[in-house]
């Protein structure tokens, strides 16, 4: 039923036509590589819709080199982008901007390799701009390179403090 529900959702949003960007699938932190076969089945079915998709993994084991390579190979084969999550500004700072937040962002190794024709970056900003500047400057260099190579780029910025 989960796959059928996901396909039904993807088919429904496909009606947005040229207003539809990349749809990203976010796995919960508890979803580990133990479920690789399940994920393969799910992504294979979703990729048949021919919609642009991106996947965000949040369990630390997905970042182990062998597993990371295996996941990247699967995503490349299915033409699914990997969401590059950058939480450095909220962890490399003198305070904790997530205090009181019921949905804390995971502290994961930064991935900067875009494996598809689409680069999809989720940048989790600190409410104090000084903690973001260095990282944004680094991303600007990377984004320029991707754009020069004709990649489609989505750079999604948000802050754990919603009012910011």
N, C-alpha and C positions, 0 to 999 in steps of 0.2 A: 503493500500500500504506500509506503514512503516514496518509492520511485514513481509510482503512478501519480501521486499527488504532486511531486516535483515537476514531472513532465506536464501535467495539467496546468500548473502555474506558469511554466515557461511558455507553453503554447498560448496561454491567455495574454501574457505580456508581449508576445511577439507581435500583437496587433499595434503596438506602439511604433512599429516600422522604424523610420529614420530618426525618431526621437528616443530610441532605446540605445543606451550605451552598454557597456559590459556589465553583466549581472554577476555579482560575486557571492560565492558560497562560503560561509564562515562555519568552520567546525568548532565545536565546544572544546575547552581545554582538556576535557576527559577523553576525547576521541583520539586514541593513540594509533601508532602503526600496527598494532595488533589487529586492527580492522582493515588492513590494506586491501584484502580481497573484496570486502564489502564496499569500500570506497571505489575500487576499480569498477565494480559492477554499476554503482550509482553514477559515477562520472561518465562511463561509457554510454549509458542510457541518456544522460543529460546532453552529452555532446552530439547526439543524433538530431537534436533540434536545430543545429547549425546556428544557434545564438552565440554571441561572444560571451564567454564565461571566464571567471577567475576564481581561484580557490585560496582561502586563507586557513592555514593550519595553526593551532595554538598549543598543542602538546609538545613539550620540549624534545621528545624522542624523534619528532619529524625532522629535527635539525642535525641529527647525527649524520656524518658524512655519507655512509652507505645508504641509509634510508632516505636522506635528502636527494641523493643521486637517483635512486629508484623512483621517488615521487616525481622529480623533475622530468625523468624519462617518460613516465606515464602522461604527465601533463603536456609534454611536447608532442607525444604521439596523438593525443586527443585534441591538440590545438587549444588548450586551456591555459590561461595565464596564471602565474602564481602571484598572489597578493604579497607585496613586500611591506611588512609591518615595521614601522619605526617608532619605538616607544622611548628612545634615548632621552628626549627632553624631560620626560616626567620621572626618570630614574636617575639621571645624572644632574642632580640639582640639590640645593641645600634644604629643601622642604619636601613635603609630600602633597602634591596637588590632588591626590585621589582620596584624601581623608574624607570619610563620610560617603564615599561613592559605593553604591551596592554592586557595581559592575567594574571591578578593577581590571585594567588592561594588563595583559601578560608581559612579563619581562623575558623577551626571547632574543636569540642572536639575530642581528640584522642581516637580512639577505638583500643583496643589491643586483643580483643577476636576473635580468628579464629574459625568460625562456620562450616567449611567444612574440607575436607581432604587436602585442599590446602590453604596455607596462602599467601596472596598477599599484600605486603606492598609497598606503594609509599612514599618514603622519599624525601622531598623537602629540599635540602641542602642549606646552606648559602655559598657564595663564599669564605668566610674566614673560614678555617677548625676548628678554635677554637670554633666556635658556634655549630659545629656538634658533637664534640667528646663525650660529656656526653650522648647525645641521641643515638649515635651509640653504645656506650657501653651498654646502657639499652637494645637496640634491640638485641645485640649479645647474651645476656642472654636469651631473649625470643626466638630467633631463635634456639638456642641450644636446648631449651626445646621442641620446635616443631619438630625439626629434630630427637631428641631422641624418639619422639612419632610417627615417620615415616610419618610426614606430608611432602608434597611437598611444598617447600618454594620459592616464587619469591620475591626478594627484589630489587625494582626498585628505583634507585637514580637519581635525576636530580636537576638542579639548575635553578632558574629563569633567571640567566645571562648565556645565551647559550654558551659563550666562556669559561665558567668554567665547 
